[in-house]
Structure formats: C-alpha cells, structure tokens
Amino acid sequence: MRGLKHLSYFLTKFTALVIILTAMVTFYVPSAFTWVKGDAQIIVLGIIMLGMGVTLGKQDYKILAQRPLDIFIGAVAQYTIMPFIAITIANLFDLSPGLTLGLVLVGCCPGGVSSNIMSFLCKGDVAFSVGMTTVSTIVAPVMTPLLINYLVGETIDMDGWAMFKFMLLVTILPVAIGSAFNIFCHKQKWFHDVRSVMPGVAVIGFACIVGGVVAVHGPKFLESGLVIFVCIAFHNIIGYVLGYLAGQCCGMSTAKKRTLSIEVGVQNAGLATGLSSKFFPTSAESAIAAAVSCVWHSISGTILANLFLWWDKKRAQPTEASQTEVVDA
C-alpha cells in the first residue's frame, strides 16, 4: 500500500506529464485506448468523480454552511466568467461551430478536481477550494445544460434533459457515494488507504479520457491548427486573471484570491470531453478542444501555483535581508 501511495503522489504531482505522454503514445498506438468509449467512458468519469467524493466529509459540509457568502461569490464567478469568455473568444477568432462548442463546453463545466491540489500547493484557502468545487459540481447538472443551450443552443442540436440526467449519473451520484463512505468510514484504516490512492486513480482516469479522444480523433488534432491552442490558453489565462480580480473586488484575503483564481481558471475538462463524446459524437472538433483543455489546464494550473510560491519567496527576501542587517548591526 505504501508503494501505491507513493505512486499516487507521483501521478498527482506530474498530472500534466502523464496526460501528455498518454496522448503521445495513443497518437501512435490508437488501439491502446479505443476501449474508452460508451459505457466504459461513463464508468471512468464516475471513478474520477468518486475520487473527489471520498475527500468530502462532515467538516467540508460545515464549511459550506459557515461560509455561504464566499461560496456564493465563487459559484457566481465560476458560472459567469468562463462560459462568457469562451463564447466571446469563439466569436473574436471566428471559430468553427465544433471548436466553439468544445470551448463553451469546457467553460460551462464545474471546477476541476485537481484545483484543490493546486490551491494547496500555492498556499491558497484549501477549504474554500473544496467548497467551491463541491458546490459547482452539485449545481452542474442544472447550470451546464442551461448555459450551453443559452450560448450555443441556436447552432447545435442538444437534449438538455438528457444531459441533466447524464450529469446526475456521472457527477452527483459518485460524489454522494464517495462522500457517504468518508462520513461513515473515515475512522477505518482501509478507507484512509483507499482515499490516499484515489488522486492517482483520478489522474489515470483523466489520462484514459484524453487517450480515448486521441484514439478516435488523433489525426484531426493537427488539422485543428494553432488557433485552438491559442484560444484555449487565452480562455484559461483570462479566467485566472478575472478570478483573482473578482476576489480582490470582494475584499478577499490573498489566500482566497489565489484559490478563486485557480478555481475559476481550472475546469473539469475531462467531464467536458465526456459530454462531447456522449452528446455530440459527430463533432470531432469539440472533443479535441475539450481534450486539449485537459492537458493545458493541468500544465497552466501547476505553473500558476508555482508562480504564486515564487512571488512569496521574492517578497520574503528583502525582509530576510533587512533582518540580517539588524542582527549584524
């Protein structure tokens, strides 16, 4: 079990690398992940969300009750900034309907599971991060279909009710099951062992989702051109900036502002990829946009967390130097 825990830590720390390597291998050996489709893909998504659920206990729900204003501000920022930035960028770059759908899908999904880890790494408010991710996931079955229909409903054919039921199945149900295990079994050693390896399992799940998309649409990745990568990067980075500014406008602490920045910018692109494959199977471009977002969000979120830490160290250096001068004097 100790070996599995170390492996889980390694996978979590190098999420972006794992996903990139999976995509590269699958590009040349598509048969490795052709099984990630249909029911298999739904199961993988459920396992990813189960991994989030096992981290939620009584204390996390108490935080939701104790900090309703913070969570409300976070949820509003989550479901306004990213969706409307997505459609704005799509219009500015005159993206095709498929790429527009993919970018909007990513923008309308809840916060990414890895955002909690990133918030921890940059000394953010982890409790706030967990609360935001939880609430955005809980309301996702309602907000995601509504926003997609509002933003691109005139250009695509979608079944909002079916998407609502699907998201209940792959988000709320596994999260509820995982959380129930946490609440009732948190004192059991076996549960602590399982919970410690679930982040690594979630990373493997994300890699499988991306691998499944590359296996089916691999040759079309290069056809999408540089523009989709630029649009995804802009979408993500603007989300970080506006998330931070939203926290600043609301008078939040530095830790909260960092958390809000990451929570807004890092989306559950794995879920967006699953939604694209399930409800828009003929739109290869939308699946590609969501899959590329999986990789980019993992990379950029890790970079941002390290930039925050670098800034802390840079600000601390003059203080340390002045203290040294005082001692010498």
C-alpha positions in Angstrom: 0.0 0.0 0.0 2.9 2.4 0.7 4.1 1.9 -2.9 0.6 2.7 -4.2 0.5 5.9 -2.1 3.9 7.0 -3.5 2.7 6.2 -7.0 -0.5 8.2 -6.4 1.6 11.2 -5.2 3.8 11.0 -8.2 0.9 10.8 -10.6 -0.8 13.8 -8.9 2.4 15.9 -8.9 3.1 15.2 -12.6 -0.5 15.1 -13.9 0.3 17.2 -17.0 3.2 15.0 -17.9 1.2 11.8 -17.5 -1.6 13.2 -19.7 0.8 14.4 -22.4 2.7 11.1 -22.5 -0.7 9.2 -22.8 -1.8 11.5 -25.7 1.6 11.0 -27.5 1.6 7.2 -27.0 -2.1 6.9 -28.1 -1.4 9.1 -31.2 1.0 6.3 -32.5 -0.8 3.4 -30.9 -4.5 4.2 -31.0 -5.6 0.7 -30.1 -4.3 1.2 -26.6 -7.4 3.4 -25.7 -10.0 2.6 -28.3 -11.9 0.9 -25.4 -12.6 4.3 -23.7 -16.0 5.0 -25.3 -19.7 4.5 -24.5 -20.3 2.8 -21.1 -16.6 2.4 -20.4 -16.1 6.2 -20.7 -19.1 6.8 -18.3 -17.5 4.4 -15.8 -14.2 6.2 -16.0 -15.9 9.6 -15.4 -17.7 8.1 -12.5 -14.5 6.9 -10.9 -12.9 10.3 -11.3 -15.9 11.9 -9.5 -15.8 9.2 -6.9 -12.3 10.2 -6.2 -13.5 13.7 -5.4 -16.3 12.4 -3.3 -14.1 10.4 -0.9 -12.4 13.6 0.1 -15.6 15.2 1.3 -16.5 14.7 4.9 -18.7 16.4 7.6 -16.2 19.2 8.1 -16.4 20.1 4.4 -20.2 20.5 4.6 -19.8 22.5 7.7 -17.5 24.9 5.8 -20.3 25.3 3.2 -22.7 26.3 5.9 -20.3 28.6 7.7 -19.0 30.5 4.6 -22.1 30.9 2.4 -21.0 34.3 1.0 -17.6 33.1 -0.1 -19.0 30.0 -1.7 -21.8 32.0 -3.4 -19.3 34.5 -4.8 -17.1 31.7 -6.1 -20.0 29.8 -7.7 -21.2 33.0 -9.5 -17.7 33.7 -10.7 -17.4 30.1 -11.9 -20.5 30.1 -14.0 -20.3 33.6 -15.4 -16.6 34.3 -16.2 -15.6 31.1 -18.0 -18.8 30.5 -20.1 -19.0 34.0 -21.4 -15.2 34.4 -22.0 -15.5 31.2 -24.0 -18.2 32.4 -26.4 -16.5 35.8 -26.6 -13.2 34.3 -27.7 -15.0 32.0 -30.1 -16.6 35.0 -31.8 -13.5 37.1 -31.9 -11.5 34.3 -33.5 -14.4 33.2 -35.7 -14.1 29.6 -34.6 -16.0 26.8 -36.4 -19.2 25.6 -34.7 -17.3 22.4 -33.5 -14.5 24.3 -31.8 -16.9 26.9 -30.4 -18.9 24.1 -28.9 -15.8 22.5 -27.3 -14.6 25.8 -25.8 -18.1 26.6 -24.4 -18.4 23.0 -23.0 -15.2 23.5 -21.1 -16.3 26.9 -19.9 -19.7 25.6 -18.7 -18.3 22.7 -16.7 -17.7 22.8 -12.9 -14.3 23.3 -11.3 -11.6 20.7 -11.9 -10.8 18.1 -9.3 -7.1 19.0 -9.5 -7.8 22.6 -8.5 -7.9 21.6 -4.8 -4.3 20.2 -5.1 -3.1 23.3 -6.9 -4.7 25.5 -4.2 -2.8 23.6 -1.5 0.5 23.9 -3.4 0.3 27.7 -3.7 -0.8 28.2 0.0 -4.4 29.1 -1.0 -7.5 28.5 1.1 -8.0 24.8 0.6 -11.3 24.7 2.5 -12.6 27.4 0.2 -11.3 25.5 -2.8 -13.0 22.2 -1.7 -16.2 24.1 -1.0 -16.2 25.8 -4.4 -15.5 22.6 -6.3 -18.3 20.8 -4.3 -20.9 23.4 -5.0 -20.0 23.9 -8.7 -20.2 20.2 -9.1 -23.6 19.9 -7.3 -25.2 22.6 -9.4 -23.5 21.5 -12.7 -26.4 19.2 -13.8 -28.6 22.3 -13.9 -26.1 25.1 -14.9 -24.1 23.3 -17.5 -27.0 22.3 -19.8 -28.7 25.7 -19.3 -25.6 27.7 -20.2 -24.7 25.5 -23.2 -28.2 25.9 -24.5 -28.2 29.6 -23.9 -24.8 30.3 -25.5 -24.8 27.9 -28.5 -28.2 26.3 -28.5 -29.2 28.0 -31.7 -26.3 26.4 -33.6 -26.4 22.9 -32.3 -28.9 20.2 -31.6 -28.8 19.1 -28.0 -31.1 17.4 -25.5 -30.8 19.4 -22.3 -32.9 17.0 -20.2 -30.8 14.0 -21.3 -27.6 15.9 -20.4 -29.1 16.8 -17.0 -29.8 13.1 -16.2 -26.4 12.1 -17.5 -24.6 14.6 -15.3 -26.5 13.4 -12.3 -25.3 9.9 -13.1 -21.6 10.8 -13.6 -21.2 13.6 -11.1 -23.7 13.8 -8.2 -24.2 10.0 -7.7 -20.5 9.0 -7.4 -19.7 12.1 -5.4 -22.5 11.3 -3.0 -21.4 7.7 -2.7 -17.7 8.7 -2.1 -18.8 11.3 0.5 -21.0 8.8 2.3 -18.0 6.4 2.7 -16.0 9.3 4.0 -18.6 10.3 6.6 -19.3 6.7 7.8 -16.0 5.1 7.4 -13.5 7.9 8.0 -12.2 6.1 11.1 -11.4 2.9 9.3 -7.7 2.3 8.2 -8.8 0.7 5.0 -10.7 3.8 4.0 -7.7 6.1 4.7 -5.6 3.8 2.4 -8.2 3.9 -0.3 -8.6 7.7 -0.1 -4.8 8.3 -0.3 -4.6 6.5 -3.7 -7.7 8.0 -5.2 -6.0 11.2 -6.5 -3.7 9.0 -8.5 -6.6 6.9 -9.8 -8.3 10.2 -10.9 -5.2 11.2 -12.8 -5.2 7.8 -14.6 -8.9 8.3 -15.3 -8.2 11.7 -16.9 -5.4 10.2 -19.0 -7.8 7.5 -20.2 -10.4 10.0 -21.2 -7.8 12.0 -23.2 -6.4 8.8 -24.7 -9.9 7.8 -25.8 -10.4 11.0 -27.7 -6.9 10.8 -29.3 -7.5 7.2 -30.3 -10.7 8.2 -32.2 -9.8 11.7 -33.4 -5.9 11.7 -33.3 -5.3 12.6 -37.0 -7.6 15.6 -36.6 -5.6 17.1 -33.8 -3.1 18.6 -36.1 -5.9 19.7 -38.6 -7.3 22.0 -35.9 -4.3 24.2 -36.2 -2.6 26.6 -33.8 -5.7 28.7 -33.3 -7.5 26.3 -31.0 -4.4 26.0 -28.7 -4.2 29.8 -28.6 -7.9 30.1 -27.8 -7.7 27.5 -25.0 -4.7 29.3 -23.5 -6.4 32.7 -23.7 -9.6 31.3 -22.1 -7.7 29.7 -19.3 -5.4 32.6 -18.5 -8.2 35.2 -18.7 -10.1 33.0 -16.2 -7.2 33.1 -13.8 -6.9 36.9 -14.0 -10.6 37.6 -13.7 -11.0 35.1 -10.9 -8.2 36.8 -9.0 -9.7 40.3 -9.7 -13.2 39.1 -8.6 -11.7 38.1 -5.2 -9.9 41.4 -5.0 -13.2 43.3 -5.7 -14.9 41.4 -2.9 -12.1 42.2 -0.4 -10.9 38.6 -0.1 -7.5 37.7 1.5 -4.6 36.7 -0.6 -5.1 33.0 0.0 -8.8 33.3 -1.1 -7.9 35.3 -4.2 -5.4 32.7 -5.3 -8.0 30.0 -4.7 -10.7 31.8 -6.6 -8.2 32.4 -9.5 -7.4 28.7 -9.7 -11.0 27.5 -9.2 -12.3 29.8 -12.0 -9.5 29.0 -14.4 -9.2 25.3 -14.0 -12.2 23.5 -15.4 -13.3 19.8 -15.3 -12.3 19.4 -18.9 -12.4 15.6 -18.5 -16.2 16.0 -17.9 -16.4 18.3 -20.9 -14.7 15.6 -23.0 -17.1 13.0 -21.9 -20.1 15.3 -22.6 -18.8 16.0 -26.1 -18.4 12.3 -26.9 -21.8 11.4 -25.4 -24.0 14.2 -26.8 -22.1 15.4 -29.8 -20.4 12.3 -31.2 -20.2 13.7 -34.8 -18.3 16.8 -33.7 -14.7 15.7 -33.6 -13.5 19.3 -33.1 -15.5 19.8 -29.8 -13.9 16.6 -28.4 -10.5 17.8 -29.5 -10.9 21.2 -27.8 -12.0 19.6 -24.6 -9.2 17.0 -24.6 -6.5 19.7 -25.3 -8.0 21.7 -22.4 -7.5 18.7 -20.1 -3.8 18.9 -20.9 -3.4 22.6 -20.9 -5.3 23.3 -17.6 -3.1 20.7 -15.8 0.0 22.4 -17.1 -1.0 26.0 -16.5 -2.6 25.4 -13.1 0.7 23.8 -11.9 2.7 26.7 -13.3 0.4 29.3 -11.7 0.7 27.6 -8.3 4.5 27.7 -8.6 4.4 31.3 -9.7 2.5 32.2 -6.6 5.1 30.4 -4.5 7.9 32.2 -6.3 6.3 35.5 -5.7 6.0 34.7 -2.0 9.7 33.9 -1.8 10.7 37.0 -3.8 8.7 39.2 -1.4 10.2 37.5 1.6 13.8 38.0 0.5 14.0 41.8 1.3 12.6 41.1 4.8 15.1 38.4 5.4 17.9 40.6 4.2 16.8 43.5 6.5 16.6 41.2 9.5 20.2 40.0 8.7 21.3 43.7 8.7 19.7 44.3 12.0 21.4 41.3 13.6 24.8 42.3 12.1 24.4 45.8 13.5 
